[in-house]
Amino acid sequence: MKETMQTFDLLNHALNGTTLIEANAGTGKTYTITGLFLRLILEQRLAVDQILVVTFTEAATAELKDRIRQKLHDALEALNTGQHPDPFLNDLIAKIIKPDQAKTRLKEALYDFDRAAIFTIHGFCRRILHEQAFESGMLFDTELLIDQEDLKREILADFWRRRFYNASALFINYVIQTRINPDTLSDLTHDRYIQDYLKVIPQAIDADTVPQEKAFSKALVQVKQEWLKFGTEIESLLLNSDSLNKNQYKPAAIPLWIRNLDAFLSLDRPHPFLFKEFKKFTRTSLNQAAKKGTVAPAHNFFNICEVLLEKQEELLKVFAERMLGLKLELLRDLRIELAKRKQEKNLQSFDDLLRKVQKVMQGANAGLLIRALRSKFKAALIDEFQDTDPVQYDIFKRIFHGPNSTLFLIGDPKQAIYGFRGADLFTYLAAVEQIPERYTLQENWRSQPGLIRAVNTLFSAREHPFVYEQIGFQPSFPASGQQKREQADPTGRPAALQIWFMKSDEWAYQGKPIPKGRARKQITRSVAAQIARMLNQAEKQEQSTDQKPLGAEDIAVLVRRNSEARQMQEALNALRVPSVLYSSGNLFESWEALEMERILNGVAASGDSRALKAALVTDLIGLSAEELETLLSDETLWENRVIPFKKYHALWEEQGFVRMFFALASENKVLDRLIAYPNGERRVTNLLHLVEVLQQTLVSQKMNMTGLLKWLAEQRAQKGIGIAEQPLRLERDDRSVRLVTIHKSKGLEYPIVFCPFLWDGSKLKNRAEPLIFHDPHNNEMVLDLGSEDLEEHHGLAEVEALAENMRLLYVALTRARDQCFLVWGKLKDAETSAPAYLLHGPRVYAHEDLFTQLGDTFRKLDDTALYRRLEKLAEQGSGDLAIADLPAQKSPDYPFAQPDRSELNARMFGAEIEKQWRITSFSGLSAHHLETIERPDHDALDSVGTDEQTGSPLETTGAQPRGIFAFPKGTRSGECIHKIFENLDFDGTDQRPNNRLIPETLQAYGFGLDWEPMIQTICRNVLNFPLAGLDGELRLNSIAKTKRRHELEFYFPLQFTEPESMAELFSRHINLSPAAHIPEQMGRLNFAPVKGYLKGFMDLVFERRGRFYLADWKSNHLGDRVEDYNQESILEAMSEHFYFLQYHLYTMALHQYLKLRLFQYDYEKHFGGVYYLFVRGMDPDKGGEYGVFYDRPKRELIEELCKKLIEEG
């Protein structure tokens, strides 16, 4: 800001109204937020869930949670001990009048901290839409769409088919020649271009190109006809004319023009672009080339060519307008159709979360929602506010802005560098103008005092260092602890900020600007050499950082692009300096992804010699061209290479992708080969990451070999679009130089920082790309696709680019703790760079003339003038800032990176693995060694086959079963019936015609809707069936929802158990009825001895009159009549499927569950028994004797089971 802002007083500032805090880099922004949170707890007596904290990334959210929780712990400790190393906490507890109450509030805050409202902005909006569903109108089951690129590609493909497939040949050729295709148009589908707040200009274009196409085609036909008649004569006129200037109409060139004309006029399809020399055949060109005092050759053909050229210019103009109109239409279609398709699929993106909240706050229910939120959140702390946008700020302003609210907005406009993600600095600047309470944080806790002073000197070198007047620079000052550290070591430190000067006299011709390619190459080598020197000196204890010997991990090189980071890594590799690239690159864009595709193609098509040769010459397999040639010349050698790939093919089909790949990798020493490369760790990391992703894709999408290859090819072809889910993982980063983009470095700090490439210019390179700028009259964000004022708008956009480059410079320099290196010189295109503006820019300028003045000023400066300006700056820096020539590029290799030659041996495994230990279940105990993963019991086994037909009940004829007895048998049928009863309302509402539970479940399991009446009948029969109980007859439709639990899972430690001991235990309870033959049945158990855990699911547990009952749904088919489900048949089914064992295990589990949860629990008093409900045979009209098995095991047996099976402790 123009005016000097006051320093924010964390201890005493009032906790009401709206306050803006602009925090310089390293001044403790997060510390301030935690302090405000603590004060709100103690002074405003707010609960943790009444304080909203919002930041802009998941990582920042996690850090804030940890830091706030720690601050609460520290405050409680300070209250208990009476002091704390943190001065703020000491001063705060000194203000507290009632420390006991403060301790209570802090303990409550820590106890409830999991309820703390600390979110990203998208997480906050999602919470609003779900928790305030009534006010927001949000559907509960709306799915969050992480990536909407697939939907956008669908819309773009539909648009392309609709608008281009039926276009004229002329227009299609125009589109082809101008390289317009779905890929180039996809640039317009970026989320940034389809925001509602973005104004698009020009707003409407309706270009009818038919008249111009007809006129062009007519003129073209005339030229063709005239050329056919008089072509030879015209050629002779041009070749033999004495009146034409021979430099313009060279006799040797005319035959080539004639051939080009012949070729153009012979084209089958009309072409809107004339060849380059066509104008040579026009009357105007000939007249201009005529010698003085002579007359140019004349012919009607030249007049017709003149007309064709005019018609072509008119045609190209309207085609360009038509294309512009189509782009505008595409943007409108994207906004409308994207919203429509997401609504149809019940999806929403991250941006939708914000837009929906904003829409509600602007609608009829706004008052309800805002009041609900103000009631819930009494205060809000908004972090990184400089990265807001119009929608986000509108939401915060509507909820919290006002004298009766507490809103703190914390950020730094000097660090607003995320415009490419949608952040809008101009929204921040407009918001600031509405906030009277503005403060700053200036005490720097990050950097050493010399570096702080050097950065102050640099950014104080000119007025308005950040281009826009609204963004001022207020110098930081060292924190007291930093000052004391400097006083303890007043000498011996090199200059904190060093500017390396690259002389154009040494690296360019006659003092011209140094070419960028050469500059990058030389600077990269110099930086790598300097890092190696510093590390070598540290090895000898000649240099250290903060009393700790300097290590490679203490050094960061900050770059603008990933390509610069890779170039830097190559230079460091050459000196054997370890480095790690913190890249935002994508896994599928890596070299390893390309080679993996070639390898897998070779495996999949092992009989295709071309695919196999491509696989063999990859770095992964490692064959050289000479070795491949030798193979191809010897049939036996070639066959020896083909056979393993056929084996890999079979291995993939039989045992899976992972087993195949690691067999291939082992036999071909793939990992050993890759790790030997200079960037071997990076390559191995990429390869193993790729294997993991491919395996996950195979499993999740149920792909075969061909499907996986197609998917991999599609991911690689997308060039970064829609594949943000697979960023590159880091290789090993301990003791490695960090190579980081400036955007990724924000919020981080490093002891030593190199900034080698901050001299890039700010001019927009591709003037044909969509252009976003801000209207200087109202700060509105505008997308210009080709208006009449495009050139003027380019100037405004370039000024914005320069301002952002200044902010990037500030962020980069302020990442350093001890020392920072910056490179500068007379570099090509650097006249519009951030250092050029800061050090050499005009003092007075208008934004529209800034780039012109920068260029004029910079071009006049030679090395001497540039160096003199730097020296003057160094003088102002009083030793904290130094100027030096770009250092030598030679340095000894860094010894740390030498490979370890010691022999490695694998550790021997000496422990014993218990083969009997496992997690088992009822299925595992009863399925004859076939261990299965326990799921809710869905009757996988039927007494009569496992027929999976899905026929209609209307198809049954003659003596075939009818109704429920005709319902298909098998696992799927059982799962369907279980799912219905699991979600059924027992009061019968789910059986009403307008309820969707039954039809949706039938469809989900592949059954026709004509089964619906039959399923409704089953539900009514089961719910109305009279069940005999200890307290009289009961019906399930009388059990309230609050009195029952479905699919209750249990999980308990299992002692060593074997079939014989289980049979012996039951034999001692032989007199138990109706389970008299259980011991005999137990003798048929054949499971392997087991120890570990027993788990399972109880279909239904319900309570009636203080007693708890177990119920299990059984869809077993025992016959085609109700009478077939008599007690004898049921007992036979119970025996055949070991259901007796199942319900005893479940009773034991429920017994343990109730013992832990019921006060003074007693089995006899509280357990009511077990019901096995064979739903096909339950019919109230037939009485209660069919379809139901009931038992209440004796207490002694259940307790002995618990003692025998459950491992104590």
PyMOL commands that set and color helices and strands:
alter all, ss='L'
color gray80, all
select helices_A, chain A and resi 29-43+48-50+58-81+87-95+99-111+113-115+121-131+133-136+149-164+169-177+182-189+191-194+210-240+254-265+276-281+283-289+300-344+350-361+366-376+385-387+390-400+413-415+419-421+425-433+449-459+480-488+504-507+509-511+516-539+552-554+562-574+587-589+591-604+609-616+625-633+635-655+657-667+670-675+680-700+705-717+742-745+790-813+830-832+834-840+847-859+863-876+895-897+922-926+953-955+963-966+971-983+989-991+997-1004+1009-1024+1036-1038+1041-1043+1059-1067+1078-1082+1122-1125+1127-1136+1139-1157+1163-1166+1175-1177+1180-1182+1195-1205
alter helices_A, ss='H'
color red, helices_A
select strands_A, chain A and resi 6-7+17-23+51-55+117-120+143-144+199-201+347-348+379-382+406-411+438-441+443-444+477-478+497-502+544-545+548-549+555-559+579-582+737-741+750-755+771-774+781-784+816-825+881-885+917-920+1044-1057+1090-1104+1107-1114+1167-1174+1188-1191
alter strands_A, ss='S'
color yellow, strands_A
deselect
rebuild
show_as cartoon
